[in-house]
Structures are given as C-alpha cells and as structure tokens.
Amino acid sequence: MRARISLVNERRGTGKEIGLMNESSIHAELKKRYLKGSARSEQQVGDYVVDILAGRKRVVEIQTSGFSKLKRKLRALLETHKVRIVYPLAVEKQLVVYDAHCRKVVYRRKSPLRQSILDIAREAAQISALLASPNLELEVLLTREEDVRAQDGAGSWRRKGVSIIDRRLVEIVDRKVFRDVEDFRTLLPEKCPREFTNRQLAETMGVPVEKVQLVTYFLKKIGIVKVARREGNTHVMRFAKRRPGGRSRVGRRSGGQRAKRSAVGV
C-alpha cells in the first residue's frame, strides 16, 4: 500500500508535483494511456495546467469529477486549442474496504450503484453553452472500477466514518465519443415515437423516470428535444429538426466564439 499512503500524503498537502494533488489512481492510469508519442503531461497553457498537451494545439483533459468546476478553464482553452474531455462512468464497481492503516482488506463487495451512458447528461448539462464549439470533443469511457475506502473514522457519518481514499481503473468496457451536439441524440432510443413523455421513455428504456428526466432536460437545453405541447402537468416532447452542420443552438456565448476558433489548427 505504499502508493496508497503516498496518495493520502499528497491529499494532506505533502505532494509537490504540479497538478498531482488529489490525483486518484484512475486519473493517473487514464493519463498514462492517453499520453502517446510526443505528448506531454502537466503542461502550462495560459493560466491553466492541462493534463496532456499533444502537439501545439491539442489538449486532453481527464475529468473524474463534476464538470461545473471545469467551465472557466474549458472556456479559455477552447479559444486557442482543440480539447478532448475524457470522462469515465463506472458500469460496475467493487467496494474494497481497508483497515484504518490501509494495510489489510477488511471486506470486498459489489456496489449496487451502476452508471450508464445516460449519466453523462447530468455533467454535460453543466457545460451546455460550450458544447457547440467545433474545438470540443467529449469521450465517455464505460468502466469497471474499484472504490477504495478505509475504516479510519474520518469519513462521512453517512458512511459510518469510512473514508473514500481512491478510485482504481480495472477495465475499460466500452467508449463513446461525442464530436458535436447532434451526437447526443443517441442518448435516446433510435426508434423513438414521433412524440413522447418522460414516463414513456422510461418504460421503453427500462430505466427510472428520474434518470430520463435528467436526459431530456439536457437535450432540451442543447436544442435536440423540444416541448411539443402539454397535457396537464406532463410535457409531450419531440425531436427538434437537425441543424445544418450538425450543431444545435446551445447558447449565445458558444456561437459568438465560433469564428475565432475556426482558425485553430488540428
């Protein structure tokens, strides 16, 4: 567990490498996998440190937490660089719980929580105004992972004092790349009826209606889905028409920057 102890020390403030504070094992492993050829890690680009700089104008950002904190950095990078966000979603997760000193495994069990490609909607909604940029790509990895914890008494009361200390990548099961806004249509079934409600979609897709509501909220926000009419308190929705060039209207800010970004090299 030397690597784990080192990680905990970094989180307590003894780590000295730029950008490596709070870096989990899955973040480090994915960064290593995407670090190819002449690409360099932890590089300064303007006011920000990026995970990977490939060539002069291409950035890869490994994102293992929420997108809301990424907005300001992403907006700045998209002015001058091509950016690919890599985001893992755990379709299967094993809980590995150590003792307080991280020396012995107390127990292992499979987590009941399982993510799917639909869960990208929650995070992508946080950067919806930037998704129309031709310089942005989003790669979602469907993974098997280990959630590493310690019975150290320092964790949340909800977990009875158990701390989350790491997140490990076991396997990449599948991946999906969203290159433009229109690609997010694939979050809904290919053979959707002309009009649909959240409850109808939930039944068709076999997922909770709450998850479908997040997806359709996001798709409405980026102009892929629109409300056709209301029946009482229920929104009846339909797909919006595809826009020329494959990019929907998702906000004034992204549209206003498009001319500047067209000159950025590959």
N, C-alpha and C positions, 0 to 999 in steps of 0.2 A: 504493500500500500504506500510505498514511497511517493509515487506520482500523486496519490490522493492527498497525502499530507502536504506535499508541495502546493497542490491546488488550494487547499484550505488556507495555507500561509499566505498565498497570493491574495485571497479574498480578505484576509485580515490586514493587508496593506504592506506585505514584505516583498511582493513581486516587483521587479524593476523593468521588465521588458515593456516597451510601448505597446499599448493596445491589448496586452495579455491579461490585465486584471479582470477577474471574473470570467475568464475563458473556460468553458466546460470542455470535457473530452470530445463531445460530438462536434463542437465548433472547431477544435483543433484538428480532428480527423478529417472533417469535410474540407477544411482549408488546405490540408496536405494533399487531398485528392484532386483539388482544383488548381493546385499550384504546379503548372506544367511549363516545360520549355524555359523561356527567359523570364517568365512571370516572377514577380517579387512580392513578398508578403509584408504587411505592416508598413505601407508607404504613405508619406505625407502628400496629399493632394489639396492644395489651397489651405483652408483652415481645418481640414479633417484628415484623420488617419484611416486608410482603407484596408480591408483585409487582403485583397490581391490586386495588383496593378499589372495588367498584361499589355505589354507594348506601351505606347504613349497615351492612348485614349480609351482603353477598355478597363473597366473596374468590375470585380466580382465581390459582392458583399454577402457573407454568410450570416443569415439572420436566424437566431434560435430563440428570440423573444419577440414581443409585440412590435408592430410596425409604427406605432404612434411616435416613438422616440426617434425614428429614422427620417421623419418628414423633412426637417430642416437640412440635414446632411444630404439627403437624396435630391432635394430641390437644387442645391448648389452644384452637386456633381453632374446632374443632367444638363446643365448649361454648357459643359465642356467635354463630357465623356459619355461613352456607351456604358450602361450599367446593367449587370445581371444580378438580381437578388436570388439567393438560394435559400429556400425555406423548408426544413424538414417537418413532416407530420407523422406522428407515431401511430401506425395502424395496429401495432402490437407492442405492449410494454410490460417488462418484467420488473417488479419491485425487488431490489436487493438491499436488505437492511443489515448494517454492521452494528457492532457494539459501540460504546461511547468513544473508544480509542481507534476505531476504524481498523481493527486487527482481525476480527473474526466475524464471519457472516452468521447472523442470528437466525434469519429466515429469508426465503425467497418465495414469491408468489406472483401469479399473473395479475396485472391490473385489469379491472373491469372497464376502464376507460379506453376507448378505441377511437382514433381520429380517422377521417377520410378526406378525400379531395375537397369535399364541401366545406371543410373547416377553413379553407383559405379565404372564404368570403369575409369572415369576421375581421381578419387582418388587412386584406386588400382594401376594404372599405375605409381604412384609416389613411390610405394614400390615393384615394379615388381620383383626386384632382390631378395627379401626376401620371396616371396610367395611360393617357393618350399620347405621352411622349414617345416619338419614334426611337429614342435612345434607351428606352427601358424594356427589359425582359424580366419575367418572373418565373423561376424554375422551382416547382414544388416536388420534393422528394417524399415518397411514402416509405416509411422506415420501420424496422424492428429495433427497439431500444431497451436499454436498462436504465431504470431510475434508481440511482444510488442514494441511500439515506443512512443516517447514523442515530442511534438511540442515545443522544448526548444531553437531552433535557433542554436544549437551546432552541428547539423548533417551535412552530405554532401550536397553540393549545388545541387547535382542530386536529392536529396530527399527534396529540398527546406528547408534545415535546420532541418529536422525531424531526431532525433537520434534513433537508434536501441538500446533498453536497455535490452531486454530479449527475450528468446525463451522458450515457455512453451509446455510441452507434454500434449496433450488432450487424445490420444488413440493410441495404437499400433494395426495396422490393420492386418499386416502380418509380417513374418520374413523369412529370407533365410540364411542358414549357408553354407559358402564355406570352406570346410575342406582341399582341395588340389587344385592345379592348374586346373586339369581336370574339376572340378565343374563349372568353368567359361564358359564351352561350353554352359551351359544352358542360357546364355545371348542371344543366337541366337535361332531362331525357331527350334523346334525338327525336323521338316521335311524340312530342308534346301535342295535346289538342290545341285547336286554334285559340281557345280561351281556357283559363284555368285559375283555380284558387290555391292558396297555400295548403289547405287540407287535402284537396285532390292530389296535389303533387306529393304530399307526404305519404298518402296511401299508395300511389304509383311507385314511388322510390323506396318505400319501406323504411323510412326514417322518421324521427319525431318531427312534429309540425313546427316546433320551436327552431329546429335547425333549418328547415325550409324557409321560415320567415327571415332568418339572417341572410340566406342566399338571395331571396327575391328583393329584400331591402337593398342589398349591394347592387344587384343587377338593375334595379330602378335608378339607383344613384348614378350609375355609369351609362344610362340610356339604352340598355339592352332590353329591358322589360318596361312596360308602361301599364298604368291602370286603364282598362277599357271602360269600366263602369263599376258602380257599387250596387250591391244587393243587401240592403240593411247595413250592417257593420262590416260586411265582407267585401274585400276588393277582388273583383274579377279582372285578371291580368291577361296580357298577350305580349308577344314579342314585338318590339319596335322594328321598323324597317332597317335593313342593313344600310350602312352609310358608305358612300364611295371611298375607296382607300382603306376600308376595313377598320376605321377608328371612329368610335362614337363620341358624342359631345359629353365630356365629363367635368367641365368647369372652365371658366374664363382663363384662369392662370395658365393651365397647360396649353390652351390654344394660343395664347399670346406669346408663348416662348418658342413655338414650333419653328418659326423662320430662323431664329438664332441657331437652333440645334441641328438644322438640316446640313450645316456646314461641317459637323463633327465627323472625323474620319472613323473608319471601322477599327 
